[in-house]
Amino acid sequence: MKLAICPDATAARTVAARVIARQIRKNPASVLGLATGRTMEAIYRLLARDHAENNLDFAGVTTFNLDEYVGLPGTHNQSYRYYMQTHLFDHVNVTPAKTHVPDGAATDPDAEAHAYDTSIAASGGIDLQLLGLGENGHIGFNEPLSALTSRTRVVTLDRATLEQNAGMFGGNPEKVPARALTMGTGTILEARETLLVVTGAAKAGILARVVEGPLSALVPGSALQLHAHCLLVLDEAAASALTQRDITDWQMKHDPELVALLDPVHT
Ligand code: GLP
């Protein structure tokens, strides 16, 4: 794991957007794994701005989103397909047929899940997978106790997730769909690079368990300890419960990739 700890959330979002833009410029035919959630909104705004101002070219990019609520069609304003359209896809020149979000309205969600993994493999695999972290340690919708080898599948959402996401459903956890389709933890680990973005003090405790805690199905994000190319972009608030700052601070001063990413001259 490499940790880029930024002074604040604004800087963290800038660095995360820079990593994604760097990938697209390096390989205009990149396959990106994308995430939803509040953390990602500003990152997508920055990418849209990069497209508008510097011609960041999405035309050849293929995308696979992590997850979708079962039962919500892509036209529903709380579906993750709708989220992606409104926060990113409608603002860049991505090719619609190259964007993939699991179909929450599929008549056979299990078949949809299986087909999704097949489609990722057929695309050549994900080059860079963007991830957020749930307050219960989930990545995608891989809730606590998800197998670390799990594949894309239908899951039952944890109560903590229903509560965390209730804000988007009028504040009522009972309005949040109880099931979702999610890329599996094992599927996520197959991405060639992973980028986990975490901001805010509310996630400091769980983030410390992801980075320092035992590898455990109880904390699905801890599976990233197994990933050979995993970059964490954090703000100081999210990093505040880490106990090994001497190690991370040393790396931020001496690892050329981290030095370049954190260089304020380029933010
Ligand atoms: C949802 C998504 C996760 C995301 C999480 C964090 O639950 N399924 O992939 O990581 O939200 O959301 P936020 O950034 O709003 O805290």
Boltz pocket constraint, residues with backbone or C-beta under 6 A from the ligand:
constraints:
  - pocket:
      binder: B
      contacts: [[A, 35], [A, 36], [A, 37], [A, 38], [A, 39], [A, 40], [A, 66], [A, 67], [A, 131], [A, 132], [A, 133], [A, 134], [A, 138], [A, 139], [A, 140], [A, 141], [A, 161], [A, 165]]
      max_distance: 6.0
